[in-house]
């Protein structure tokens, strides 16, 4: 159970860092994406290819990478 908590904490740190990176490179986050879909019908005109690549490929990869890093750290520490 401690292992899952530890890895979850590392994933949270990775998600926060990824969202900061998304803001830095001016890509939409999942919050922006879902808010836009709920607010306006012309939302898809505002979504760029860069946003789609970020949300569906790079962001999940970074979260998976943070899971892997969290597991490696847990094995080294405990």
N, C-alpha and C positions, 0 to 999 in steps of 0.2 A: 504494500500500500504506500509506503514511503517512496518507493521507486516511482510509482505513477504520479505522486504529488510533485516530486522533484522534476520529472520530465515535463509535467504540465506547467510548472513554473518556468522552465526554460523555454517552452513553446510560447508562453505569454510574453516573455522578454523578446523573443524572436518576432512575435506579431507586432509588438509596440515598435520595435526597430524597423520592421518592414513598412509599417504605416508612416513612420517618419521619413523613410526613404521614398515612399510613394509621393508624399507631399513635396519632397525635395526635387524629384524628377517630374513633378506636375502630372501625376497619374491619378485617376479616381480610385478611392478606396471602396471597400464593399459597402460602407455606410453611405458614401456619396452615390454609388451605383443604385442601391435600393431606394434611397430617398428620391433620386431623380425619376425612377420608374413610377413611384407612387404619386409624384407631384404633377408631372406633365406628360402629355402624349407625344410631344416632340423631343423627348429625351434622347431617343436614338440618334438624332441629328448631332447631339453634343458628344456622343461617345466616339472616341478615336480608336484606330487599330492598336495604338500603343496602350490604351486603357484595357482593351480586351486581352492583349498578350500579357499585361501585368496581372490582371485579375484571375485569368484562367490557367496561366502557365507559370509565371515567375513567382507569384505570391504563394501558391500551394507548394512549389518546389522549396522556397525558403522556409516554410513551416515544416515541411518534411525534413529538411536539413537541420532545423533546430531540434526536432525530435531525435534525430540521429546523434547530434552533438550532446543533447541531454542524456541520452542513454550511455554514450561514451564517458561523459563526466561522472555519471552515477557509478559506472563500473570502476573508474579510477579512484573515486573517493571512498566508496563503500566496498 
